Every structure is written in structure tokens, then in C-alpha cells.
Amino acid sequence: MASILVLTSTPSEQVLAALELLSHQVRQIPAEPAQLVSAPESDIVIVDGRTNLAGAKSLCRLLRTTGQESPLILVVSEGGMSAVSGEWRIDDVLLADAGPAETDARIRLAIDRAAVTAEPTRVQASGVSIDEQSYSAKLRGKPLDLTYKEFQLLHFLATHPSRVFTREQLLSEVWGYDYFGGTRTVDVHVRRLRAKLGDQEQIIGTVRNVGYRFNVYDDEQIAAAER
């Protein structure tokens, strides 16, 4: 039996009828900031996208940006399926009229997948070591004093080594879909991050007229750069 939190703009309506026929613990609350702050922990978060796809997409991305780790399942109508993509950052999608067997199976699979990936991992590349559990990073064994956003930026780039990202992509992935600041904030954070990397600032590379990437170096190349 799983604990399920349902977020909807119409809390008086039933979002997923199949849940009434299952034994899971279900709590349905309004998808409002004040409610989200005090929302209880749950094994699964279900987001209602039946009538407001744009709002549901923003909510899903906001939940991920603010650290929501529980699997996200989106509920949509048949017509809403065509709008769903990886940009939503959800784990699965269900039609509002899905039956109890399908609903239960998708809930179990989402929880099982989350359990497999829940163990914290350590990212290591180019002399940088990132601990996802403690939100800390080191450069050749020395701790880096990073702000949360600097850590997120370094983590995102390091987990996509050598791949070039535009400022717009970084703004979307690190700051979130709903961030209204300009792309200049990306340049500012890259500059601050490079300053903290010191003589290894070249780890964050610039691709002229495109964006930034995490450069991958072996130990010999790093040692040579230090000389």
C-alpha cells in the first residue's frame, strides 16, 4: 500500500476514479503554493493535468526544481497525451479513465524504479568530485564553497560531460521553467563558479556563440595545467 498525494486545481472533483477501488492511502489537496509548502510526504505525487496542461507542466517542473524526489505521475485526458514530453520531468502518465489494474501497476513500477535510483551517487570527472547526498563538491580533494545554484550548475554540467548547452537550456534545466530572469544570470554564475575553481577554471568551457560545457581531462592533463 502506497501513500499518494494528488495535486489538483479542482480539489472537490475526483481526479483518478480508479484510486477509489484501490487500497492506497490517498490525500487530495489544491495545487497552490501555500498548500505545497505544508504538503505531507508521500510515495507518489499525482498531478492533475486534465483541464490545465500549461499549469500542470509548470507545476511538475516546479516540483522537480524545488527538490521533489517522489515519483511524479501526470493524469491527463485523451487529448492531452500529445502535449506530454520529457520536458515535463515526470515519471509516468495516466489517462483519467485508466482502470484500477493499470493504475496500480504504474504506481508500483514508479515506486520500484525510484527505489533502484534512490541510492546517492558520486560524480567524478576532471578532478571534480560531487556528492549528491550532501550537496557538496571537491576539486582534487579540496572542498569547494558553492552556493546551492552554483552546485546545481556544476552538477548538471558534470553529469553531461562534453555536451554543449545554450544559456537558454541551462536556464531551463537549472533555474526552472518558471524562472523569469534573463540568460545573463547563467553567465554570472559561470563566472563565479570558475572563480571558485581557481586555476582549474577551464573545466567549465565556453563554446563561442553557443554556450557552455564541462570539459573532461585526465589526471595527466590536470597536472600539466597546474605546472
HUKA-V676379 format. One record per run of one state. SS is the DSSP state (@ for helix, = for strand, . for the rest). FROM is the first residue (numbers start at 0). TO is the last residue. If there is no record, write none. Layout:
ss:SS from:FROM to:TO
ss:SS from:FROM to:TO
//
This chain:
ss:. from:0 to:1
ss:= from:2 to:7
ss:. from:8 to:15
ss:@ from:16 to:20
ss:. from:21 to:23
ss:= from:24 to:29
ss:. from:30 to:31
ss:@ from:32 to:36
ss:. from:37 to:42
ss:= from:43 to:47
ss:. from:48 to:51
ss:@ from:52 to:64
ss:. from:65 to:69
ss:= from:70 to:75
ss:. from:76 to:76
ss:@ from:77 to:82
ss:. from:83 to:84
ss:@ from:85 to:87
ss:. from:88 to:90
ss:= from:91 to:94
ss:. from:95 to:98
ss:@ from:99 to:116
ss:. from:117 to:120
ss:= from:121 to:124
ss:. from:125 to:126
ss:= from:127 to:130
ss:. from:131 to:134
ss:= from:135 to:138
ss:. from:139 to:140
ss:= from:141 to:143
ss:. from:144 to:146
ss:@ from:147 to:157
ss:. from:158 to:163
ss:= from:164 to:165
ss:@ from:166 to:174
ss:. from:175 to:182
ss:@ from:183 to:202
ss:= from:203 to:206
ss:. from:207 to:209
ss:= from:210 to:213
ss:. from:214 to:217
ss:@ from:218 to:225
ss:. from:226 to:226
//
